[in-house]
Structures are given as structure tokens and as C-alpha cells.
Amino acid sequence: MEKEESLRLRRIAMKEEEVEPLEFIEEMTSHVDEVQQMVLDDILSTNANAEYLQRHGIFGGSIDRKTFKSKLPIIEYEDILPDIQRIANGDPSPIFSAQPVSELITSQV
């Protein structure tokens, strides 16, 4: 209750253009599960034709996080190295995403 009152008083003191971003942040952080599911749905529907997702039985559309986690394994770089090499060699296929990869950046750890 004290937190709500504090937020209400801060809003009163804020300029109008500052309130909207704060409300957006509050909305996103108040409904984390729903926002995460919307983001996952968007990624999966946008990339429904990606070979990597199809290889693991994900064919776009809505899928809950539990199912997503059960179908996609935790991987290491070496597991997808053949796909990365295809991209590096100029393969324009939708391997990881619907948008073609236009550049590869490397780093040394």
C-alpha cells in the first residue's frame, strides 16, 4: 500500500511526458508472464519456417514456455557449428531466423 501511495505522489510531481514511459514500465513488469509469452509467440510466428525450430518439432504458432523448453535442448556452440558454417558460406536459407543473416561477428574469450 505504501508503494502505491509513493507511486501516486511521484506521478503527481512528474511532467505529463514522463508519466507514459513509467506506466509502460509498470505494465510490462506487472505482467511478466504474459509479456514473455507474447514475445515468445512473436518470435516463433515470425520464424515459423526456420530450419532449427522445425528440426525440433516447433512449427510456429503459439506454444507455451514449458513445451518450448522441453523441445529445444540446451546446446553448445559445437552443436550448431554446421549451421553456422552454412551461414558463413552464404547459405540464404532460413536456418535460425526468417531474416537472412547479413554478418557474423566473432569474439575471443
Helices and strands as residue ranges (DSSP letters): H 2-13, H 16-30, H 32-46, H 51-55, H 65-71, H 77-88
